[in-house]
């Protein structure tokens, strides 16, 4: 008789487990539907994508759904990520005036997309432009330069980029510039040089957002000591969770929040999961060693092949969509929801988390945040409200 009771109780619990499992599946479906609605009501700012590289290097038409890459205009619209920062990324092996020339090629590639598809995409110069363009059902393109070596140590070039619509710039990339130390190079200036401080001041003056992703820790603190405006880390994650120099320490995140800035969580696997760091370090060493002795067309052809070889095929990794949510959680618990956003690095990363294979999967991340107890208003801050605030404070509009 006792065995019968045990069997009956076991069956009852099994039935409850099946019921709860079924409810979880329904709730998950409901969360995803709710997430899609939230995305439809949000700006969908992603503070760093490298998609224009595919246009310049691969000749891809991003106005149509593409078979490769992480982003195109249809997927941006459908995912609700309608206000990306398009990075004009020039590899650090472009030197001096060559870096300026390559930046202008990228700006031209972006302009060709804007001119060919005015019904789908429009350049945003102010925070108000972002809101207006998104309300019109189009993609709002914000332009950013990735790495200050693109100004060729000339503030006049910086000002001309601003006149061409650039509204943000990272101070360094893999290597030091001639005026700022990178997080992945040997310190040369103990942070910012005096000219580097002048760059920050001039960016503040003309209304260009200072981006401290890629800079050394000392450069970061030097930047905060100089700037009078909020700064951003457009595509970084949390070093307390994954120990790589491109991620930010807790103290840095606190200082960024005190400044009024925002960190955009990077979706590269080695930024999100410690399990993927070693492979990333080997890859970085190989990338950092690339130094072609070329110029002009020959250098452009090298850069084209370099990009397609590096990012044409995604490499295996162990990161998951949950890792991205954990990094968002970490920032929120540390400094509150007002200082975190999305900085995916789509089309500029060669490893993507399972569940976040491209921009179309973004509602799944939002559904996960809903399951973790985030309110709709807080999610809308993460999906653009926080970065829009910085745009308004620095750029205006």
C-alpha positions as CSV (number, residue, x, y, z in Angstrom):
1,X,0.0,0.0,0.0
2,X,2.8,2.4,0.9
3,X,4.4,1.8,-2.5
4,X,1.1,2.7,-4.2
5,X,0.9,6.0,-2.3
6,X,4.5,6.7,-3.3
7,X,3.7,6.0,-7.0
8,X,0.5,8.2,-6.8
9,X,2.5,11.1,-5.2
10,X,5.3,10.7,-7.8
11,X,2.7,10.8,-10.6
12,X,1.1,13.9,-9.1
13,X,4.5,15.7,-9.0
14,X,5.2,14.5,-12.5
15,X,1.9,15.9,-13.7
16,X,2.7,19.2,-12.0
17,X,6.1,19.3,-13.7
18,X,4.6,18.7,-17.1
19,X,2.0,21.4,-16.4
20,X,4.7,23.8,-15.2
21,X,6.9,23.0,-18.2
22,X,4.0,23.6,-20.5
23,X,3.3,26.9,-18.7
24,X,7.0,27.9,-19.0
25,X,6.8,27.3,-22.8
26,X,3.6,29.4,-23.0
27,X,5.1,32.2,-20.9
28,X,8.3,32.1,-23.1
29,X,6.1,32.5,-26.2
30,X,4.2,35.4,-24.5
31,X,7.5,37.0,-23.5
32,X,8.8,36.9,-27.0
33,X,5.6,38.5,-28.4
34,X,5.8,41.1,-25.7
35,X,9.4,41.7,-26.5
36,X,8.6,42.3,-30.2
37,X,6.0,44.9,-29.1
38,X,8.6,46.6,-26.9
39,X,11.0,46.7,-29.8
40,X,8.3,48.2,-32.1
41,X,7.8,51.0,-29.5
42,X,11.6,51.6,-28.9
43,X,14.2,53.5,-30.8
44,X,16.5,50.4,-31.0
45,X,19.9,52.2,-30.7
46,X,22.9,49.9,-31.2
47,X,26.0,52.0,-30.5
48,X,28.4,50.1,-32.7
49,X,28.0,48.0,-35.9
50,X,30.6,47.5,-38.6
51,X,28.1,46.8,-41.4
52,X,29.4,49.4,-43.8
53,X,32.6,47.3,-44.1
54,X,30.5,44.7,-46.0
55,X,29.4,47.4,-48.4
56,X,32.9,48.7,-49.1
57,X,34.8,45.4,-48.9
58,X,32.2,42.9,-50.2
59,X,30.1,45.1,-52.4
60,X,27.0,43.9,-50.6
61,X,23.6,45.5,-51.0
62,X,22.4,45.9,-47.4
63,X,19.1,47.3,-48.6
64,X,18.0,43.7,-49.1
65,X,18.1,40.7,-46.9
66,X,21.6,39.2,-47.2
67,X,22.6,35.6,-46.8
68,X,25.8,36.6,-44.9
69,X,26.6,39.0,-42.2
70,X,24.8,40.1,-39.1
71,X,22.9,43.2,-40.3
72,X,21.0,44.5,-43.2
73,X,18.2,47.1,-43.5
74,X,15.3,44.6,-43.5
75,X,16.6,42.8,-40.5
76,X,17.2,46.1,-38.6
77,X,13.5,47.1,-39.3
78,X,12.1,43.7,-38.4
79,X,14.1,43.4,-35.1
80,X,13.2,47.0,-34.1
81,X,16.9,48.0,-33.9
82,X,16.3,51.1,-36.1
83,X,19.0,53.5,-34.9
84,X,22.4,51.9,-35.2
85,X,25.7,53.7,-35.0
86,X,27.5,52.8,-38.3
87,X,31.2,52.6,-37.6
88,X,33.7,54.0,-40.2
89,X,36.4,51.6,-39.2
90,X,39.9,52.0,-40.6
91,X,42.4,49.3,-39.7
92,X,45.4,50.7,-37.8
93,X,47.8,49.6,-40.6
94,X,46.4,52.6,-42.5
95,X,48.8,55.4,-41.5
96,X,48.6,59.1,-41.7
97,X,46.9,60.5,-44.8
98,X,46.1,56.9,-45.9
99,X,43.8,56.6,-42.8
100,X,42.1,59.8,-43.8
101,X,41.6,58.6,-47.4
102,X,40.2,55.3,-46.2
103,X,37.8,57.0,-43.8
104,X,36.5,59.1,-46.8
105,X,36.0,55.9,-48.8
106,X,33.8,54.5,-46.0
107,X,31.9,57.8,-45.7
108,X,31.3,57.6,-49.5
109,X,30.1,54.0,-49.2
110,X,27.7,55.1,-46.5
111,X,26.5,58.0,-48.6
112,X,25.8,55.7,-51.6
113,X,23.5,53.6,-49.3
114,X,21.8,56.8,-48.1
115,X,21.3,58.2,-51.7
116,X,20.1,54.9,-53.2
117,X,17.5,54.1,-50.5
118,X,16.1,57.4,-49.0
119,X,12.8,55.5,-48.4
120,X,14.6,53.1,-46.1
121,X,17.4,55.0,-44.3
122,X,18.4,58.5,-43.4
123,X,21.4,60.2,-41.8
124,X,20.8,61.5,-38.2
125,X,22.7,64.5,-37.0
126,X,20.9,65.1,-33.7
127,X,18.9,63.3,-31.1
128,X,15.8,64.8,-32.5
129,X,16.7,63.4,-36.0
130,X,16.9,59.9,-34.5
131,X,13.4,60.2,-33.1
132,X,11.9,61.7,-36.2
133,X,13.5,59.2,-38.6
134,X,12.4,56.2,-36.5
135,X,8.9,57.6,-36.3
136,X,8.9,57.7,-40.1
137,X,9.6,54.0,-40.2
138,X,13.1,54.3,-41.5
139,X,16.5,53.4,-40.3
140,X,18.2,56.3,-38.5
141,X,22.0,56.1,-39.3
142,X,24.3,57.7,-36.8
143,X,27.9,57.9,-38.0
144,X,30.9,57.1,-35.8
145,X,34.6,56.8,-36.5
146,X,36.4,53.9,-34.9
147,X,39.9,54.9,-33.9
148,X,41.3,58.4,-33.6
149,X,44.3,57.6,-35.9
150,X,41.8,58.5,-38.7
151,X,42.2,62.2,-37.9
152,X,46.0,62.1,-38.7
153,X,46.7,64.2,-35.6
154,X,44.9,67.1,-37.1
155,X,41.9,68.8,-35.4
156,X,40.9,70.4,-38.7
157,X,40.3,66.8,-40.0
158,X,38.3,66.1,-36.9
159,X,36.1,69.1,-37.6
160,X,35.7,68.2,-41.3
161,X,34.5,64.7,-40.2
162,X,31.9,66.4,-38.0
163,X,30.8,68.5,-41.0
164,X,30.4,65.2,-42.9
165,X,27.9,64.0,-40.3
166,X,30.2,62.0,-37.9
167,X,28.8,62.3,-34.4
168,X,31.1,60.0,-32.4
169,X,34.7,58.7,-32.3
170,X,36.6,56.1,-30.4
171,X,40.0,57.5,-29.3
172,X,42.0,54.4,-30.2
173,X,41.7,50.9,-31.6
174,X,44.0,47.9,-31.3
175,X,47.1,50.1,-31.3
176,X,48.0,53.4,-29.7
177,X,47.4,56.5,-31.6
178,X,50.1,59.2,-31.6
179,X,48.3,60.8,-28.6
180,X,46.4,58.1,-26.7
181,X,47.2,54.6,-25.3
182,X,45.2,51.6,-26.3
183,X,44.0,48.8,-24.0
184,X,45.8,46.3,-26.3
185,X,49.2,48.0,-26.9
186,X,52.2,48.9,-24.7
187,X,51.7,52.2,-22.8
188,X,53.4,55.1,-24.6
189,X,51.8,58.3,-23.2
190,X,50.7,57.2,-19.8
191,X,47.1,57.7,-21.0
192,X,46.4,60.9,-23.0
193,X,49.1,63.2,-24.3
194,X,48.5,66.9,-24.2
195,X,47.3,66.8,-27.8
196,X,45.0,63.9,-26.8
197,X,43.4,66.1,-24.2
198,X,42.9,68.7,-26.9
199,X,41.1,66.2,-29.0
200,X,38.7,65.5,-26.2
201,X,38.1,69.2,-25.6
202,X,37.5,69.8,-29.3
203,X,35.0,66.9,-29.5
204,X,33.2,68.4,-26.5
205,X,33.1,71.8,-28.2
206,X,31.8,70.7,-31.6
207,X,29.3,68.2,-30.3
208,X,31.0,64.8,-31.0
209,X,30.6,62.0,-28.5
210,X,33.8,60.7,-27.0
211,X,33.9,56.9,-27.1
212,X,36.4,55.2,-24.8
213,X,36.0,51.6,-26.0
214,X,39.4,50.3,-26.9
215,X,41.4,52.8,-24.7
216,X,43.7,51.9,-21.9
217,X,42.5,52.2,-18.3
218,X,44.7,55.3,-17.8
219,X,43.4,56.9,-21.0
220,X,39.9,56.3,-19.8
221,X,40.5,58.1,-16.5
222,X,42.4,60.9,-18.3
223,X,39.5,61.4,-20.6
224,X,37.0,61.7,-17.7
225,X,39.3,64.3,-16.1
226,X,39.2,66.4,-19.2
227,X,35.7,66.0,-20.6
228,X,32.8,68.3,-19.7
229,X,30.2,66.0,-21.4
230,X,29.2,62.4,-20.9
231,X,31.2,59.8,-22.7
232,X,30.3,56.3,-23.9
233,X,31.9,52.9,-24.1
234,X,30.2,52.0,-27.4
235,X,31.1,48.3,-27.5
236,X,32.6,46.9,-24.3
237,X,31.5,44.5,-21.6
238,X,32.3,43.7,-18.0
239,X,35.9,42.7,-16.9
240,X,34.6,41.4,-13.6
241,X,32.9,38.6,-15.6
242,X,35.4,38.2,-18.4
243,X,39.0,39.3,-17.8
244,X,40.1,40.9,-21.1
245,X,41.5,44.5,-21.3
246,X,38.8,45.6,-23.7
247,X,36.2,45.1,-21.0
248,X,35.6,47.6,-18.3
249,X,36.4,47.1,-14.6
250,X,33.7,47.8,-12.0
251,X,35.5,50.9,-10.9
252,X,35.5,52.2,-14.5
253,X,31.8,51.4,-14.9
254,X,31.1,53.4,-11.7
255,X,33.2,56.3,-13.0
256,X,31.4,56.2,-16.3
257,X,28.0,56.3,-14.6
258,X,29.1,59.2,-12.4
259,X,30.1,61.0,-15.6
260,X,26.6,60.3,-17.0
261,X,27.8,57.9,-19.6
262,X,26.6,54.6,-21.0
263,X,28.3,51.3,-21.8
264,X,27.1,49.3,-24.8
265,X,27.4,45.6,-24.2
266,X,29.5,43.9,-26.9
267,X,28.2,40.6,-28.2
268,X,31.6,39.1,-29.2
269,X,32.0,35.8,-27.6
270,X,35.3,36.6,-26.0
271,X,33.8,39.7,-24.3
272,X,30.9,37.6,-22.9
273,X,32.4,34.3,-21.9
274,X,35.6,33.5,-20.1
275,X,35.6,30.1,-21.9
276,X,36.3,31.9,-25.2
277,X,39.1,34.2,-24.0
278,X,42.1,32.0,-24.9
279,X,41.1,31.5,-28.5
280,X,40.5,35.2,-28.7
281,X,43.9,36.0,-27.4
282,X,45.6,33.8,-30.0
283,X,43.4,35.5,-32.7
284,X,44.3,38.9,-31.4
285,X,48.0,38.2,-31.5
286,X,47.7,37.2,-35.1
287,X,45.7,40.3,-36.0
288,X,48.0,42.7,-34.2
289,X,51.0,41.3,-36.1
290,X,49.4,42.4,-39.5
291,X,51.4,45.3,-40.8
292,X,51.5,45.4,-44.7
293,X,54.0,47.7,-46.3
294,X,51.5,48.9,-48.9
295,X,49.7,52.0,-49.9
296,X,46.9,53.2,-52.2
297,X,45.0,50.6,-54.2
298,X,47.3,47.8,-53.1
299,X,46.6,48.5,-49.4
300,X,42.8,48.7,-50.1
301,X,42.9,45.3,-51.8
302,X,44.8,43.9,-48.8
303,X,42.2,45.4,-46.4
304,X,39.4,44.0,-48.4
305,X,40.8,40.5,-48.3
306,X,41.7,40.9,-44.6
307,X,38.2,41.8,-43.7
308,X,36.5,39.1,-45.7
309,X,38.9,36.4,-44.4
310,X,38.5,37.5,-40.8
311,X,34.7,38.1,-40.7
312,X,33.4,36.1,-43.6
313,X,32.9,32.9,-41.6
314,X,31.9,32.8,-37.9
315,X,34.2,30.8,-35.7
316,X,33.0,28.3,-33.1
317,X,32.6,29.5,-29.5
318,X,30.8,28.7,-26.2
319,X,29.1,32.0,-25.4
320,X,25.3,32.2,-25.2
321,X,22.5,34.8,-25.2
322,X,22.3,34.3,-21.5
323,X,25.9,35.6,-21.1
324,X,24.8,38.8,-22.8
325,X,21.9,39.1,-20.3
326,X,24.3,38.5,-17.4
327,X,26.6,41.3,-18.5
328,X,23.6,43.7,-18.7
329,X,22.5,42.5,-15.2
330,X,26.0,43.2,-13.8
331,X,26.0,46.8,-15.0
332,X,22.4,47.4,-13.7
333,X,23.2,45.9,-10.3
334,X,26.4,48.0,-10.1
335,X,25.2,51.5,-11.3
336,X,21.5,51.2,-12.3
337,X,19.7,50.8,-15.5
338,X,20.4,54.3,-16.8
339,X,24.0,53.5,-17.8
340,X,23.8,50.4,-20.0
341,X,22.8,49.8,-23.6
342,X,23.5,47.6,-26.6
343,X,26.8,47.9,-28.5
344,X,26.7,44.6,-30.4
345,X,29.8,45.0,-32.7
346,X,27.8,43.2,-35.4
347,X,29.8,42.6,-38.6
348,X,33.0,43.5,-36.6
349,X,33.1,40.2,-34.6
350,X,34.0,36.7,-35.8
351,X,32.3,34.9,-32.9
352,X,28.7,35.3,-31.9
353,X,26.7,33.9,-28.9
354,X,24.3,31.0,-29.5
355,X,20.9,32.7,-29.6
356,X,22.3,36.0,-30.8
357,X,23.5,35.0,-34.3
358,X,22.4,38.2,-35.9
359,X,20.4,41.3,-35.3
360,X,17.1,39.5,-36.0
361,X,17.5,37.7,-32.7
362,X,17.5,40.8,-30.5
363,X,13.8,40.3,-29.3
364,X,15.0,37.0,-27.8
365,X,17.4,39.0,-25.6
366,X,14.6,41.3,-24.6
367,X,12.4,38.4,-23.8
368,X,15.1,37.1,-21.5
369,X,15.3,40.4,-19.7
370,X,11.5,40.3,-19.2
371,X,11.9,36.9,-17.6
372,X,14.6,38.4,-15.3
373,X,12.1,40.9,-14.1
374,X,13.0,44.0,-16.1
375,X,10.2,46.5,-16.6
376,X,9.2,47.7,-20.1
377,X,10.4,51.2,-19.3
378,X,13.8,50.0,-18.2
379,X,14.2,47.8,-21.3
380,X,13.3,50.8,-23.5
381,X,16.2,52.7,-21.8
382,X,18.5,49.8,-22.6
383,X,17.2,49.7,-26.2
384,X,18.1,53.3,-26.9
385,X,16.8,55.7,-24.3
386,X,20.1,55.9,-22.4
387,X,22.2,56.5,-25.5
388,X,19.6,59.1,-26.8
389,X,20.1,61.0,-23.5
390,X,23.8,61.2,-24.1
391,X,23.3,62.3,-27.7
392,X,21.0,65.0,-26.6
393,X,23.5,66.2,-23.9
394,X,26.5,66.1,-26.2
395,X,25.2,66.7,-29.7
396,X,21.9,68.5,-29.1
397,X,18.5,68.3,-30.7
